[in-house]
Amino acid sequence: MERKIDAYKRKFDRELRHIKLILMNNKTLMPSVKWLQLVYQTKTTITENPQDFFPDIPEQKILIAAMDKVFQGFLADQKIRDGQKKNLRH
C-alpha cells in the first residue's frame, strides 16, 4: 500500500503544482497563522472534493495518506526556503 501512496503523492504533487505556487505567492502577503490556515483549508478542500482536482482518484485512505504527504512535503519545502532566505540576508 505504501508504494501506491507514494505513486499518488508524486502524481498529486504534479497535478497540484499551480495551487502550491499560488500558496507560495500568498505566503509573503499574509500573516503566518492566516497563511497556514489557508494551506490547511486548501488541503481539506482538495481531500473532500478530489473529483474537482484529479481525473484519477484512489480509495479514500490512499487519497488521505497521499495528500498528507503532499502537504507535509510542501510545508517542509517552505521551511527550507525560509531558512535559505534568512541565511542570504545575514
Phi, psi and omega in degrees: 000326181299324178295321177296317179300313180296323178295316178291326177300313179298316180298313181293323176304314179295313186288340180257010182306316182295324179290319178295324176296318177298316178298317179299317181293329179281344185301319182281348183264353187230153170298151185306316182296317179295321179296315178298323176298318178298317179299311182292325177293322177298314178301315180298316180299316180294317181294323181279340182227055186298333180297339178279350186237332187230140176282333184240113185246125179280178176299157189307314184291329175288318177303310183297315180296318180293318179295322175302314180294320179301310185282330173296317178296318179299312181294323177295318177298320179295321178296318177297315179300318179298317178297320179293320178297319179297318180295326179290330181283336184265000000 
